[in-house]
């Protein structure tokens, strides 16, 4: 039994007890985490032999598939792209990722190319070595934009990955390596194509304004367009704080799910974090999607995510509710919040 899961949307969730679930035909559970890097102050965590996922790995392992934003180049290259911050991490940190239960990395972000194509190529090879699947960047635009298709218990899931990067020369082109760009036309066409071959379409998007509680006009407009094109779920990151949740049309948009393992602490909102689950049930050929989020608080000294106190958990949930009710077309009737209760796993 655990406390502090709040349920979103249509919801019944059988409960997460921190143990792996027994696979059930016609059901798939996907877990999403936000920004992860191992550079700057997170080096202190690694030097202290602290596993930054130690407090959450039992929950991540509940999922059939677990997705995270790898916001670093995994490289030994020393030639940096000229920019304000360059993140790099040694390949061995990926063992922490796999041991935590993560399966899929989105590398469509503004740090995957911090060490150029050489660094990105090393990152891709390292992910392959550690058997972590990925999407959102590659040797050219076609490679960067290719969807990742997974099948779990008879449910076919399409993952697509797109992101913001600066300078613009780091976006992938037909004959240039880089990041899959936030091109509305290309994104909607790719989603529509994926829709024909998948039961569920999830889109990871690196977008928005940093440290803002609310999505900007571009995010809302693009998010709605992606849902209209056939996406079921959009998971956002880049603002480094939680942003609102919107149920629009037939889909759900988590505009930003915040930092997960990241060297930021100046504002308490940067320390709020979460694991978000999508629970998919296939009945009579149709998918019923149910969403659940576990609020987390990152440690101030070592930056890892952990379960907060009950009081702080209430604060995080209240904050997320508040920012979801403002400045977005937020249909309150479509979301059920149950901030503090125990769930008995019913299997």
Secondary structure, 3 states (H helix, E strand, C coil): CECCEEEECCCCCCCCCCCCCCCCCCEEEEEEEEEECCCCCHHHHHHCCCCCCCCCHHHHCCCCEEEEEECCEECCCCCCCCCCCCCEECHHHHHHHHHHCCCEEECCCCCCCCCHHHHHHHHHHHHHHCCCEEECEECCHHHHHCCEEEEECCEEEEEEEEECCCCHHHECECCECEECCCCHHHHHHHHHHHHCCCCEEEEEEECCCCCCCCCCHHHHHHHHHHHHHCCCEEEEECCCCECCEEEECCEEEECCECEEECCCCCCHHHHEEEEEEEEEEEECCEEEEEEEEEEEEECCCCCCEECCCHHHHHHHHHHHHHHHHCCCCCCHHHCCCCCCCCECCCC
